């Protein structure tokens, strides 16, 4: 990668090789990114949390530094299975999970459908309740082949606009380059549109009725200015999970990690210390 965030270990899953890394010692804490991001999104949080926890980070199947290949299944149906397999591979039970966006859906599905238990879930603007999927997502799903073949300079413009749309504040150039890097080149560009084409609300529709039976504490953190998954969706999710906590983060969009990293970290540390 062209940026200073390299995962040094690999797990050969049935769905493709998954890049991961482990930092620190202590109780296990797993951090799961969303789309179209990668574990790079946690770069500011890992060194601080690893002072107290054994922190596991990985790139979702078909994302970041994980393997990408033609016709790969990178759907939410696969992501939860991959998480369950990773937890078994790491030999950890009842970790704390911090998850964002698709990472939230992955975490919830692994809990509800794959029987994985956690000490707690901290979910940041998760994909969890209907409806979700922007007009752009729906358009790409209908015209995947056309988008996968656009010239690289047009793809770069689409990538930049799409990622920036997730944030409330301008994304710094170095961070923008890092977020775009896995999705460039022939393999990366195809993988970018492939993961969008496989976004399907049925994967959350399948588990939404089971939220009242979640078996661990759930803490929801939401960017007040999230234009991808409006905060009203967060409050709806909050109402479905008995005992869940909810906190809004001002001046933050969907990409809270870039908009308000210090505020987000403060919330996370308060939850972990509670």
C-alpha positions, 0 to 999 in steps of 0.5 A: 500500500502507498500509505503507512498502514500495513496489516502484517498477518493473514488468515486463509478463509474460505472466502479469500485471504483476510489481512489482519493484525493484533496489537497490545495485551489484555482482554480481546477487542475486535475493531471492524470497519465498514464500506467503502473503508478499511481497517485504516479507519481505526489508525488513530484509535488502535495505539490508544486502545492497545495500551489496555486491550489486545486489539484485533483489526482486519480488512473485510473480505474483498476490502483493503489489503484482503484478497480480491478476485473476480466473482468473489462473494463479499456480501454481508452474508459472507462477512458474518461467516468470515468474522465467526471463522476469524474469532475461532482462528484467533481463539477468542471468546466474548470479545468487545466489538467496536464496529462501524457501518457494514461492520455493525451488520457483520457483528450483529449477523455473527451474533444472531445467526452464527451464535457468537457472543460478545462482552459488549458491542459498540456500534458506530452508525451501523447498517442495521435497519431498513431502509438503507442503500443510497440512490448511487448504490441502487444505480450501481447495482443495476449497472455494475458492468458499466461502472466496473469498466469506466476509465480510471480518471472517472473512477477516481472522481467517483471514489473521491466524491463518494468517500467525501459524501460520507464525511461532514468535514473535508477529508484530508488529502492523505486520508482520502488517498489511503481510503481510495488506494485499495480500490484503484487499479484493475483489480481494485476498481472492479472490487469497488463496484463488486461490493456495491453490487452485492449490497442487499437489504435482505441481510439486515431484514433477516436479523432485524426481528431478532434485535430485542433478543440480543444477548449483550450490552449494546452502545450506539454512537451516531454522527448527528449529520450522517447523510448516509444513515440519518440519525433517525435510523439510529434512534429507531435501532435504539428503540429495538434493542432493550437496554441499549445506550445511545449518544449523538456526536455533533458536527459528524457525518457517517465517517465519524472517525474522520470528523470527530475522532477525539470525541468518538474516542472519548465516548468509547473510553467512557463505555469501556471504563463503565 
